Amino acid sequence: MMADPPPPPRRRRRSTYEAERDLAREKIVRALATVCAQKGYEATTVADIAAAAGTSRRVLYDRFPNKDAVAIALLEIAHMELFADVEEACLDRDGLTAIDQGLAAVLSWVAHDSVIARACLVERYALEQADKLRTDALDRFAELQIGR
């Protein structure tokens, strides 16, 4: 007689703690964009970010090792959202139509959230680690356009 197969693994439910942690992280990332729009990246301090997020520096440091890590998280999130929009806009389109629709998606993204756009398109140049992200982003955009 064959043994019964093991039951499927139980999906772990997110705890309230994890949800609150994610929310705090999101508020911190958004606060960085807001403060950068007002003061610029270089002039922005961890204390500024924490105050704008409505939290303490201790909470910020519990989620990120430093200001640069918050900025990298912001860039990664924004790039994922932007490229999802561009990819959807270019889907099933060729040549100039794909480029036109891809650029329209970028402009729509900028108009939708100008604070995040400023942080990603202007203030990111103050962040040395952004060079690789910028290169990766440009390569991905080119792939979306050429791959059609």
C-alpha positions in Angstrom: 0.0 0.0 0.0 1.3 3.4 -1.0 1.7 6.1 1.6 -0.4 9.2 1.3 1.5 12.1 -0.2 2.4 14.7 2.3 0.0 17.6 2.6 1.0 20.8 0.7 3.0 23.2 2.8 1.0 25.7 4.7 1.2 29.2 3.3 2.6 31.4 6.0 0.3 34.4 6.7 1.9 37.7 7.0 1.9 38.9 10.6 0.6 42.3 11.7 4.2 43.1 12.6 5.4 42.4 9.0 2.6 44.5 7.5 3.4 47.4 9.9 7.1 47.0 9.1 6.4 47.1 5.4 4.2 50.2 5.8 6.8 52.0 7.9 9.4 51.1 5.2 7.1 52.5 2.5 6.5 55.7 4.5 10.2 56.2 4.9 10.9 55.7 1.2 8.1 58.2 0.3 9.4 60.7 2.9 12.8 60.6 1.3 11.3 61.6 -2.1 9.3 64.4 -0.5 12.2 65.9 1.5 14.5 65.6 -1.5 12.0 67.5 -3.7 12.3 70.3 -1.1 15.9 70.3 0.0 17.8 68.1 -2.5 19.4 64.8 -1.8 22.7 66.2 -0.4 21.0 68.5 2.1 18.6 65.8 3.2 19.4 64.2 6.6 18.2 61.0 8.1 16.5 63.1 10.8 14.6 65.0 8.0 13.5 61.7 6.5 12.4 60.3 9.8 10.4 63.5 10.7 8.7 63.5 7.3 7.8 59.8 7.7 6.4 60.5 11.2 8.8 58.1 12.8 12.1 58.1 14.7 15.6 57.7 13.4 15.8 54.5 15.4 12.9 53.1 13.4 14.5 54.3 10.1 17.8 52.6 11.0 15.9 49.4 12.0 14.7 49.2 8.3 17.6 50.8 6.5 21.4 51.0 7.3 21.7 54.6 6.0 20.2 57.3 3.8 21.7 55.8 0.6 19.9 52.5 1.3 16.6 54.4 1.5 17.4 56.1 -1.9 18.3 52.8 -3.5 15.0 51.3 -2.3 13.2 54.3 -3.8 14.9 53.9 -7.1 14.3 50.1 -7.2 10.6 50.6 -6.5 10.2 53.4 -9.0 12.0 51.5 -11.7 9.8 48.5 -11.2 6.7 50.6 -11.5 8.0 52.6 -14.4 9.1 49.6 -16.4 5.9 47.7 -15.8 4.1 50.7 -17.3 6.5 51.0 -20.3 6.4 47.3 -21.0 2.6 47.3 -20.9 2.5 50.3 -23.2 4.9 48.7 -25.7 3.2 45.3 -25.7 2.3 44.1 -29.2 3.7 47.3 -30.8 6.5 47.7 -33.3 9.1 50.3 -34.2 8.2 53.9 -33.8 4.8 53.1 -32.3 6.5 51.1 -29.5 8.9 54.0 -28.9 6.0 56.6 -29.0 3.9 54.5 -26.5 6.9 53.8 -24.3 7.8 57.5 -24.0 4.1 58.4 -23.4 4.2 55.9 -20.5 7.3 57.5 -19.1 5.7 61.0 -19.3 2.5 59.7 -17.8 4.5 58.2 -14.9 6.3 61.5 -14.3 3.0 63.5 -14.4 1.3 60.9 -12.0 3.9 61.4 -9.2 6.2 64.3 -9.8 7.8 64.0 -6.3 9.0 60.4 -7.0 9.9 61.3 -10.5 12.1 64.2 -9.3 13.9 62.0 -6.8 14.5 59.4 -9.5 15.4 61.6 -12.4 17.1 64.5 -10.7 18.3 63.8 -7.2 19.6 60.3 -8.0 22.7 61.8 -9.6 23.9 62.7 -6.1 23.9 59.0 -5.2 27.1 57.3 -6.4 25.4 53.8 -6.3 22.8 55.1 -8.7 25.2 54.8 -11.7 24.6 51.0 -12.0 20.8 51.4 -11.6 20.8 54.1 -14.3 22.8 51.9 -16.7 20.5 49.0 -16.0 17.4 51.1 -16.5 18.7 52.5 -19.8 19.6 49.0 -20.9 16.2 47.6 -20.0 14.4 50.5 -21.8 16.5 49.8 -24.9 15.7 46.1 -24.7 12.0 46.9 -24.5 12.3 49.0 -27.6 14.7 46.8 -29.6 13.1 43.5 -28.7 10.0 44.4 -30.6 
